């Protein structure tokens, strides 16, 4: 084995000395400023929201009592109508002819009754003089009564036919607004077919559907003074929801959707028919829970973790938590945290276990003259 020449020893020593001086010891990792939050419990009061619609308390489908051809419709969708206003009119030509025939029949029955009455009077005189028998006078009396009955029948038929002619005009029974049109001019409509739909003026209802399993929630909310509230879709965000009162719950579920139709009284509020709305059922708080902002959580190896701060050493460590539900920009923590613990809520992806940190303090704003 060869040995190094003595003349190379000073060179090797100088190289080793230079290499040792170039390696400097690593400095301590700087403290990071972090935003922290103290864990606390909040009341778990809940609410349920349902899409709803404003409807009239009473809405009628108006129709003709007689069939015929629709000559004209006087109102359109959205028109405000008054009681007694003409809404539509049928072709009444056939009805007028039938009314003339009924009047002619009434006139014939009147003449026949008058003739039978005059004959009866003459036969009464003949009976008093002994020229006819009592049986003959009785036959004349029966004929007069039959003639009177025929006259009464003709009068009833004439009155009914006059009513039929009047039914060719569709009038509004009460004041309201037209919410639907079901027939157009020129159509031949049967008796009872809907021509227009009229929502009566007065109180309004908000109508919505509730699933079968939410009926206990509905009853629990309506037992509280502010348990049921209404928010119109066009209301400004700052406007307070208005209180409504439960009026009616359907006795049977819809066979298709399996939901129950619910109606609540809005009163005479400044709401319009057909407006979209949200019904809010508010329930009292029954327990407590922990909520955290989404920025405090991160995913690591398939688990949700947060960074806990140890106030004594000002270091951080990871803590696995279980998320229960989401609530906007916050999450509900089902397990893993206790009230009073302090954790980091910003910059969680830049931290390491055992790292020294300090609480973030906003810089003071310099006063300006």
Residue, then its C-alpha position, 0 to 999 in steps of 0.5 A: x500500500x502506497x503512502x502519501x508523500x510528506x510534501x502533500x500534507x500541508x495542502x490536504x490540511x488547508x483543504x480540510x480547514x477551508x471546507x470546515x469554515x464553509x459549513x455554517x450551522x442552520x439557524x432556528x426556524x422563524x416564528x409564524x404569526x397565525x390567527x387563532x380562535x377559541x373553541x366555544x359552543x353555540x345554541x343549536x336552534x334550527x329552521x326549515x325552509x319551504x318554497x311557497x306561493x301566494x294565493x287568494x283565500x277563495x278562487x272561483x271558476x266561473x262558467x255558464x249554466x247553459x251550453x252555447x257558442x261564446x260570442x265575446x269575452x269582456x275581460x283578460x288575465x289580470x283584470x280587476x272586476x267589480x260585482x255584477x260586471x259582464x265577463x262573457x256572453x253567449x249566442x242567445x238566439x236559440x234561447x230567445x226562440x225557446x223563450x218566445x215558445x214558452x211565452x206562446x204556450x203560457x198565453x194559450x194556457x191562459x186562454x184555455x183556463x179563462x174559457x173553462x172558467x166561463x163555462x164553469x160559471x154557466x154550468x153553475x147557473x144551469x145547475x141552480x135552475x135544475x137543467x143539469x145534474x150534479x155530475x155534469x157540474x163536477x166534470x166542469x169543475x175538474x176541467x177548470x182545475x186541470x186548465x188552471x194546472x196547465x196554466x201554472x205549468x206554462x208559467x213555470x216553464x216561461x219563467x225557467x226559459x227566461x232564466x235560461x236566456x239570462x244565463x247567456x250573460x256571465x256576470x261576476x258575483x263579487x269583486x276580484x281579479x281574473x287569474x285565468x282564462x279558459x275559453x276564447x271567443x268562437x268556442x262552443x262551450x258546454x254548461x259548467x265549463x270554466x270560462x274565467x278564474x276569479x280570485x276574490x278580493x280579501x285575505x291572502x294565503x301562502x301555500x306550500x307542501x311539507x313532506x310526511x316526516x316534517x309534519x312534527x316539525x310543522x306542529x312544533x314550529x306553529x306552537x311558538x309565537x314566531x315559529x312560522x315566518x314568510x319571506x318574499x323572494x323580492x324582499x330586500x335582504x335587510x327586511x324582516x320576515x313577516x309572521x304568518x299563521x297556520x290555517x289549514x293542513x291537508x288531511x291526506x298526502x298527495x299520491x304522487x309527491x307524498x307531501x301535505x298541502x299547507x295553507x297559512x294566513x297572510x292577511x291583507x298584506x301588501x302581497x300580490x297573487x302568484x308571488x314566490x315566497x319562502x316559509x321559514x319554520x323556526x325551532x327552539x335550540x335544544x342542544x349545543x354544538x361547535x362551529x368552525x370556519x372552513x379556513x381552519x380545516x385541512x385534509x391529510x391522509x384522508x382525515x380532517x385535521x386542525x392545528x391546536x395551539x399550546x399556549x404554554x409553549x406556543x407550538x402547534x400540533x395536529x388534531x383529527x376532527x369529525x365534521x358533522x354538517x356544513x352551514x354556509x362558510x362554517x362547518x359543524x364539528x361532531x367530535x374531536x374538539x372541546x370548548x376552550x381549546x385554541x386553534x389556528x384558523x388561517x394559513x393552516x397549510x404552511x404549518x408543521x408539527x411542533x412549529x413555534x408560532x405567535x398570535x397575529x396582531x393587526x398593525x396600528x393605523x397611524x393617525x393623520x392630521 
